[in-house]
Structure formats: structure tokens, C-alpha cells
Amino acid sequence: MDTGQKSPIFQAEDMDSRQLAEFTLDLLHRMIVHHTLWFREVEHQLGFERALEVMDEAWAQTRRLAGKRLAEELGCREEEGIPRPLLELPAEKQLSLIDSIAKSWLAQDGVWFQAVEKRYGMNDAKRCNDSTWGRFSPFEAHEIKKLLRLGPNPGLKGLEQALGFRLYGRLNVQSCHWEQDALIFQMNDCRVQSARVRKGLPDYPCKSAGLVEYAAFARGIDSRIRTKCLGCPPDPHPAEWFCAWEFTLPEESEE
């Protein structure tokens, strides 16, 4: 007699194809979280800068080994941990993939905020959001400096270059211009704020996060850079931008 109950699962071999697919994605999630927790603990024990140095070595080896295994499973060649199919994609497909990852990142950021807000309220969600940016921005700056080989103190020119390689740089319309020795950055079209405009909602008051985010990113590119907010919601702003920031180098730091 069929009771409708399924046999208990004790190992992956007991799973059907959907369960195996879910298990695969779950393992990738665990690997990402484990990587993050290692970084967080090394930061706690040794400090942020040392944690970045250790992470550079750990990630280089992880990417090489994991990339090699992935290539073997997919039956393709790899170069320095990068599967050949990814290297051989046309440039437009590579850019499309990069944009897809950036969109997934933004969605992830939003669902984290909403999950905290739903359970604990807006105030706790904003506190968690601002603190997260305080860590993510210097980490992203560190990664971009490696990617572009900018060196330790690339100044405002290096910051101008790096701003285009943030995850936000693939999602929003932004611009930079110079006013004498100051670099002015404007977020001309923000996906989050523009969506609120379309819905008839007021700007999301993101200034508290922005003050952390932009200053931490700029210092991550060059510790000498100083950041000033020219306007960010809930501040009033002109139609051509949602937020704007001024970056300067103190005269005594310029060489």
C-alpha cells in the first residue's frame, strides 16, 4: 500500500535531479558564506588590512583550484583557473554576463535590507546597511585596485578610473568632471531612486549610507583622499543627479 511518503534521504545518491540541482546551489552558497566568515574572523583577529592580504592569497589559490575542477567537470580546458568557455565568449556576451551579475548583486542587497526591515524595522535595516557599506566599499576598492593595477596611492586620477568599475558602475548612469583640483562625481540616474520616482514615491534617504560608502571607497583607493557630500537624499537635488560627491587631496599630500 502506497502511503504517499517518500523514502528518507541519507546521501546525495538518494536525491532526484531537482534535489541535486538545489544541493549544488546550496553548496555554492555555503562556500561563499564560509569564505566571508574566514575573512571576517581574520579581520577581527588581525585587522582589516592584514585580512585583505591573507584573502588575496587564499582567493588566488581557491580560484585556481576551483576553476580547474569546474573545467574538468564541464569537460573543457582552463587557463589559470578560468574555464576556456568564459575566455572564449564574445566581448558582448562577457559584458552581458558582467551586467547580469551586477543586477543580481543589487537584488541581493535589496532583499537583505527588506528581510531585516520586515523583522526588525527600518532603523535596524538602515544601521545594518550602513555598516555593511563601511566594510564592502574598502573591499571593493581593494579588488578594483588589483584589477586595474593602480598601485598603492593612485590619487584622484586613480579614483576617477576606479569609480567606473564598481558594481554600481554597471547599473547606474554616472559621470565625473573636474573643478580645478577637485573631482566631482554625480549619480545621474540611480536604478533604485528612479524606480521610486516611477512609482510616485519620494527619494529613499540614502545619505547616511552614502557618507560611509563613498568616503570608505575613496580612502580604499588612496588613503589621502577626502570626501565631501554635495547632495544626497533626503537633501534636495537638481533633476540631473540624485547624489553628488566632491573628492580632494589635501595640498600637502600632493606630489
C-alpha positions as a Markdown table, in Angstrom:
| # | Residue | x | y | z |
|---|---|---|---|---|
| 1 | Met | 0.0 | 0.0 | 0.0 |
| 2 | Asp | 1.4 | 3.4 | -1.1 |
| 3 | Thr | 1.2 | 5.8 | 1.9 |
| 4 | Gly | 2.5 | 8.7 | -0.2 |
| 5 | Gln | 5.6 | 9.0 | 2.0 |
| 6 | Lys | 8.9 | 9.2 | 0.3 |
| 7 | Ser | 11.9 | 7.3 | 1.4 |
| 8 | Pro | 14.3 | 9.2 | 3.7 |
| 9 | Ile | 17.3 | 10.8 | 2.1 |
| 10 | Phe | 20.7 | 9.9 | 3.7 |
| 11 | Gln | 23.1 | 10.8 | 0.9 |
| 12 | Ala | 23.2 | 12.7 | -2.4 |
| 13 | Glu | 22.8 | 9.5 | -4.4 |
| 14 | Asp | 19.2 | 9.2 | -2.9 |
| 15 | Met | 18.2 | 12.6 | -4.5 |
| 16 | Asp | 16.4 | 13.2 | -7.8 |
| 17 | Ser | 17.7 | 15.6 | -10.4 |
| 18 | Arg | 15.9 | 18.7 | -8.9 |
| 19 | Gln | 17.1 | 17.9 | -5.4 |
| 20 | Leu | 20.7 | 17.5 | -6.7 |
| 21 | Ala | 20.5 | 20.9 | -8.5 |
| 22 | Glu | 19.2 | 22.5 | -5.3 |
| 23 | Phe | 22.0 | 20.8 | -3.3 |
| 24 | Thr | 24.6 | 22.1 | -5.8 |
| 25 | Leu | 23.5 | 25.7 | -5.4 |
| 26 | Asp | 23.3 | 25.3 | -1.7 |
| 27 | Leu | 26.9 | 24.1 | -1.6 |
| 28 | Leu | 28.0 | 27.2 | -3.6 |
| 29 | His | 26.2 | 29.3 | -1.1 |
| 30 | Arg | 27.9 | 27.6 | 1.8 |
| 31 | Met | 31.3 | 28.1 | 0.1 |
| 32 | Ile | 30.6 | 31.9 | -0.4 |
| 33 | Val | 29.5 | 32.3 | 3.3 |
| 34 | His | 32.5 | 30.3 | 4.5 |
| 35 | His | 34.8 | 32.5 | 2.5 |
| 36 | Thr | 33.2 | 35.6 | 4.0 |
| 37 | Leu | 33.3 | 34.2 | 7.6 |
| 38 | Trp | 37.0 | 33.4 | 7.2 |
| 39 | Phe | 37.7 | 37.0 | 6.1 |
| 40 | Arg | 35.6 | 38.4 | 8.9 |
| 41 | Glu | 37.4 | 36.4 | 11.6 |
| 42 | Val | 40.8 | 37.2 | 10.2 |
| 43 | Glu | 39.8 | 40.9 | 10.2 |
| 44 | His | 38.7 | 40.5 | 13.8 |
| 45 | Gln | 41.9 | 38.9 | 14.9 |
| 46 | Leu | 44.5 | 40.7 | 12.7 |
| 47 | Gly | 42.8 | 43.8 | 11.3 |
| 48 | Phe | 41.2 | 44.8 | 8.0 |
| 49 | Glu | 44.4 | 45.4 | 6.0 |
| 50 | Arg | 46.0 | 42.1 | 7.0 |
| 51 | Ala | 42.8 | 40.3 | 6.3 |
| 52 | Leu | 42.8 | 41.7 | 2.8 |
| 53 | Glu | 46.4 | 40.5 | 2.3 |
| 54 | Val | 45.5 | 37.0 | 3.5 |
| 55 | Met | 42.4 | 36.9 | 1.4 |
| 56 | Asp | 44.4 | 37.8 | -1.7 |
| 57 | Glu | 46.5 | 34.7 | -1.3 |
| 58 | Ala | 43.6 | 32.5 | -0.3 |
| 59 | Trp | 41.4 | 33.6 | -3.1 |
| 60 | Ala | 44.1 | 33.2 | -5.8 |
| 61 | Gln | 44.6 | 29.6 | -4.8 |
| 62 | Thr | 40.9 | 29.0 | -4.4 |
| 63 | Arg | 40.1 | 30.4 | -7.8 |
| 64 | Arg | 42.9 | 28.3 | -9.4 |
| 65 | Leu | 41.8 | 25.0 | -7.8 |
| 66 | Ala | 38.1 | 25.5 | -8.1 |
| 67 | Gly | 38.4 | 26.7 | -11.7 |
| 68 | Lys | 40.4 | 23.7 | -12.6 |
| 69 | Arg | 37.9 | 21.3 | -11.0 |
| 70 | Leu | 35.0 | 23.2 | -12.7 |
| 71 | Ala | 36.7 | 22.9 | -16.1 |
| 72 | Glu | 37.2 | 19.2 | -15.6 |
| 73 | Glu | 33.5 | 18.7 | -14.7 |
| 74 | Leu | 32.4 | 20.7 | -17.7 |
| 75 | Gly | 34.9 | 18.8 | -20.0 |
| 76 | Cys | 36.7 | 21.9 | -21.1 |
| 77 | Arg | 40.2 | 23.4 | -20.8 |
| 78 | Glu | 41.2 | 26.2 | -18.3 |
| 79 | Glu | 43.8 | 28.8 | -18.0 |
| 80 | Glu | 45.0 | 29.9 | -14.6 |
| 81 | Gly | 41.7 | 28.8 | -13.0 |
| 82 | Ile | 39.5 | 30.4 | -15.7 |
| 83 | Pro | 37.4 | 27.9 | -17.8 |
| 84 | Arg | 38.2 | 28.4 | -21.5 |
| 85 | Pro | 34.5 | 28.9 | -22.5 |
| 86 | Leu | 34.4 | 32.0 | -20.4 |
| 87 | Leu | 37.6 | 33.3 | -22.0 |
| 88 | Glu | 36.2 | 32.5 | -25.5 |
| 89 | Leu | 32.9 | 34.2 | -25.1 |
| 90 | Pro | 32.4 | 37.2 | -27.4 |
| 91 | Ala | 33.0 | 40.5 | -25.7 |
| 92 | Glu | 29.4 | 41.5 | -25.8 |
| 93 | Lys | 28.4 | 38.2 | -24.0 |
| 94 | Gln | 31.1 | 38.8 | -21.4 |
| 95 | Leu | 29.7 | 42.3 | -20.8 |
| 96 | Ser | 26.2 | 40.9 | -20.6 |
| 97 | Leu | 27.3 | 38.4 | -18.1 |
| 98 | Ile | 29.0 | 41.1 | -16.0 |
| 99 | Asp | 25.8 | 43.2 | -16.1 |
| 100 | Ser | 23.7 | 40.2 | -15.1 |
| 101 | Ile | 26.0 | 39.6 | -12.0 |
| 102 | Ala | 25.8 | 43.3 | -11.1 |
| 103 | Lys | 22.0 | 43.2 | -11.2 |
| 104 | Ser | 21.9 | 40.0 | -9.1 |
| 105 | Trp | 24.2 | 41.8 | -6.6 |
| 106 | Leu | 21.8 | 44.8 | -6.4 |
| 107 | Ala | 18.8 | 42.5 | -5.9 |
| 108 | Gln | 20.7 | 40.6 | -3.2 |
| 109 | Asp | 21.4 | 43.9 | -1.4 |
| 110 | Gly | 17.7 | 44.9 | -1.6 |
| 111 | Val | 16.4 | 41.6 | -0.3 |
| 112 | Trp | 18.8 | 41.7 | 2.7 |
| 113 | Phe | 17.6 | 45.2 | 3.5 |
| 114 | Gln | 13.9 | 44.1 | 3.2 |
| 115 | Ala | 14.4 | 41.0 | 5.3 |
| 116 | Val | 15.9 | 42.9 | 8.2 |
| 117 | Glu | 13.3 | 45.7 | 7.8 |
| 118 | Lys | 10.4 | 43.2 | 7.8 |
| 119 | Arg | 11.6 | 41.6 | 11.1 |
| 120 | Tyr | 13.2 | 44.4 | 13.0 |
| 121 | Gly | 12.1 | 47.7 | 11.4 |
| 122 | Met | 13.6 | 50.4 | 9.2 |
| 123 | Asn | 16.0 | 51.8 | 11.8 |
| 124 | Asp | 17.8 | 48.4 | 12.2 |
| 125 | Ala | 17.8 | 47.8 | 8.5 |
| 126 | Lys | 19.5 | 51.2 | 7.9 |
| 127 | Arg | 22.1 | 50.5 | 10.6 |
| 128 | Cys | 22.9 | 47.2 | 9.1 |
| 129 | Asn | 23.0 | 48.6 | 5.6 |
| 130 | Asp | 25.4 | 51.5 | 6.6 |
| 131 | Ser | 27.7 | 49.2 | 8.5 |
| 132 | Thr | 27.8 | 46.8 | 5.6 |
| 133 | Trp | 28.8 | 49.6 | 3.2 |
| 134 | Gly | 31.6 | 50.5 | 5.7 |
| 135 | Arg | 33.2 | 47.1 | 5.0 |
| 136 | Phe | 32.2 | 46.4 | 1.4 |
| 137 | Ser | 33.3 | 49.8 | 0.0 |
| 138 | Pro | 37.0 | 49.4 | 1.0 |
| 139 | Phe | 36.9 | 45.8 | 0.0 |
| 140 | Glu | 35.6 | 46.7 | -3.5 |
| 141 | Ala | 38.2 | 49.4 | -3.8 |
| 142 | His | 40.9 | 46.9 | -2.9 |
| 143 | Glu | 39.7 | 44.5 | -5.6 |
| 144 | Ile | 39.5 | 47.2 | -8.2 |
| 145 | Lys | 43.0 | 48.4 | -7.4 |
| 146 | Lys | 44.3 | 44.9 | -8.1 |
| 147 | Leu | 42.2 | 44.5 | -11.2 |
| 148 | Leu | 43.5 | 47.8 | -12.7 |
| 149 | Arg | 46.9 | 47.6 | -11.2 |
| 150 | Leu | 46.6 | 51.1 | -9.8 |
| 151 | Gly | 49.3 | 51.0 | -7.2 |
| 152 | Pro | 49.0 | 52.0 | -3.5 |
| 153 | Asn | 48.3 | 55.7 | -3.9 |
| 154 | Pro | 46.9 | 56.5 | -7.4 |
| 155 | Gly | 45.4 | 59.8 | -6.3 |
| 156 | Leu | 42.2 | 61.4 | -7.8 |
| 157 | Lys | 43.0 | 60.2 | -11.3 |
| 158 | Gly | 43.1 | 56.6 | -10.0 |
| 159 | Leu | 39.8 | 57.2 | -8.2 |
| 160 | Glu | 38.2 | 58.5 | -11.3 |
| 161 | Gln | 39.2 | 55.4 | -13.1 |
| 162 | Ala | 38.1 | 53.1 | -10.3 |
| 163 | Leu | 34.6 | 54.6 | -10.0 |
| 164 | Gly | 33.7 | 53.1 | -13.4 |
| 165 | Phe | 34.5 | 49.6 | -12.1 |
| 166 | Arg | 32.2 | 49.5 | -9.1 |
| 167 | Leu | 29.2 | 47.2 | -9.3 |
| 168 | Tyr | 27.1 | 50.3 | -9.3 |
| 169 | Gly | 29.0 | 51.4 | -12.4 |
| 170 | Arg | 27.4 | 48.7 | -14.5 |
| 171 | Leu | 23.9 | 49.6 | -13.2 |
| 172 | Asn | 23.5 | 53.3 | -13.0 |
| 173 | Val | 24.3 | 56.3 | -15.1 |
| 174 | Gln | 27.1 | 58.3 | -13.5 |
| 175 | Ser | 29.6 | 60.9 | -14.5 |
| 176 | Cys | 32.8 | 62.7 | -13.4 |
| 177 | His | 34.2 | 66.1 | -14.1 |
| 178 | Trp | 36.9 | 68.3 | -12.7 |
| 179 | Glu | 36.5 | 71.6 | -10.9 |
| 180 | Gln | 40.0 | 73.0 | -10.5 |
| 181 | Asp | 41.8 | 70.3 | -8.4 |
| 182 | Ala | 38.6 | 68.6 | -7.2 |
| 183 | Leu | 37.0 | 65.5 | -8.7 |
| 184 | Ile | 33.2 | 65.8 | -8.8 |
| 185 | Phe | 31.2 | 62.6 | -9.1 |
| 186 | Gln | 27.5 | 62.6 | -9.9 |
| 187 | Met | 25.0 | 59.8 | -9.9 |
| 188 | Asn | 22.8 | 60.9 | -12.8 |
| 189 | Asp | 20.4 | 58.0 | -12.9 |
| 190 | Cys | 20.1 | 55.6 | -9.9 |
| 191 | Arg | 18.1 | 52.4 | -10.6 |
| 192 | Val | 16.7 | 52.4 | -7.0 |
| 193 | Gln | 15.7 | 56.0 | -6.9 |
| 194 | Ser | 14.4 | 56.1 | -10.5 |
| 195 | Ala | 12.1 | 53.1 | -9.7 |
| 196 | Arg | 10.7 | 55.1 | -6.7 |
| 197 | Val | 10.1 | 58.1 | -9.0 |
| 198 | Arg | 8.2 | 55.9 | -11.4 |
| 199 | Lys | 6.0 | 54.7 | -8.5 |
| 200 | Gly | 5.3 | 58.2 | -7.3 |
| 201 | Leu | 7.4 | 57.6 | -4.1 |
| 202 | Pro | 9.8 | 60.1 | -2.5 |
| 203 | Asp | 13.5 | 59.6 | -2.8 |
| 204 | Tyr | 14.9 | 56.9 | -0.5 |
| 205 | Pro | 17.0 | 58.8 | 2.2 |
| 206 | Cys | 20.3 | 57.1 | 1.4 |
| 207 | Lys | 22.7 | 59.8 | 2.6 |
| 208 | Ser | 23.7 | 58.0 | 5.8 |
| 209 | Ala | 24.9 | 55.1 | 3.7 |
| 210 | Gly | 26.4 | 57.3 | 1.1 |
| 211 | Leu | 28.5 | 59.2 | 3.6 |
| 212 | Val | 30.0 | 55.8 | 4.7 |
| 213 | Glu | 30.1 | 54.3 | 1.2 |
| 214 | Tyr | 31.8 | 57.0 | -0.8 |
| 215 | Ala | 34.3 | 58.1 | 1.8 |
| 216 | Ala | 35.4 | 54.5 | 2.5 |
| 217 | Phe | 35.7 | 53.7 | -1.2 |
| 218 | Ala | 37.8 | 56.8 | -1.8 |
| 219 | Arg | 40.1 | 56.0 | 1.1 |
| 220 | Gly | 40.4 | 52.5 | -0.1 |
| 221 | Ile | 41.7 | 53.8 | -3.4 |
| 222 | Asp | 44.0 | 56.3 | -1.8 |
| 223 | Ser | 44.1 | 56.9 | 2.0 |
| 224 | Arg | 44.8 | 60.6 | 1.4 |
| 225 | Ile | 41.6 | 61.4 | -0.4 |
| 226 | Arg | 39.0 | 63.5 | 1.4 |
| 227 | Thr | 35.2 | 63.2 | 0.5 |
| 228 | Lys | 32.5 | 65.8 | 0.7 |
| 229 | Cys | 28.8 | 65.3 | 0.1 |
| 230 | Leu | 27.4 | 67.9 | -2.3 |
| 231 | Gly | 23.9 | 66.5 | -2.0 |
| 232 | Cys | 22.2 | 63.1 | -1.4 |
| 233 | Pro | 18.6 | 62.2 | -0.5 |
| 234 | Pro | 16.9 | 63.4 | 1.6 |
| 235 | Asp | 18.8 | 66.6 | 0.5 |
| 236 | Pro | 17.1 | 68.5 | -2.3 |
| 237 | His | 18.9 | 67.9 | -5.7 |
| 238 | Pro | 18.6 | 69.0 | -9.3 |
| 239 | Ala | 16.9 | 66.9 | -11.9 |
| 240 | Glu | 20.3 | 65.9 | -13.5 |
| 241 | Trp | 21.5 | 63.9 | -10.5 |
| 242 | Phe | 20.4 | 62.1 | -7.4 |
| 243 | Cys | 23.6 | 62.5 | -5.4 |
| 244 | Ala | 26.9 | 64.2 | -5.9 |
| 245 | Trp | 30.3 | 64.0 | -4.2 |
| 246 | Glu | 33.5 | 66.0 | -4.2 |
| 247 | Phe | 36.9 | 64.3 | -3.8 |
| 248 | Thr | 40.0 | 66.2 | -3.0 |
| 249 | Leu | 43.6 | 65.6 | -2.0 |
| 250 | Pro | 45.0 | 68.0 | 0.7 |
| 251 | Glu | 47.7 | 70.1 | -0.8 |
| 252 | Glu | 50.4 | 68.7 | 1.5 |
| 253 | Ser | 49.5 | 65.2 | 0.2 |
| 254 | Glu | 50.0 | 66.1 | -3.5 |
| 255 | Glu | 53.3 | 65.2 | -5.1 |
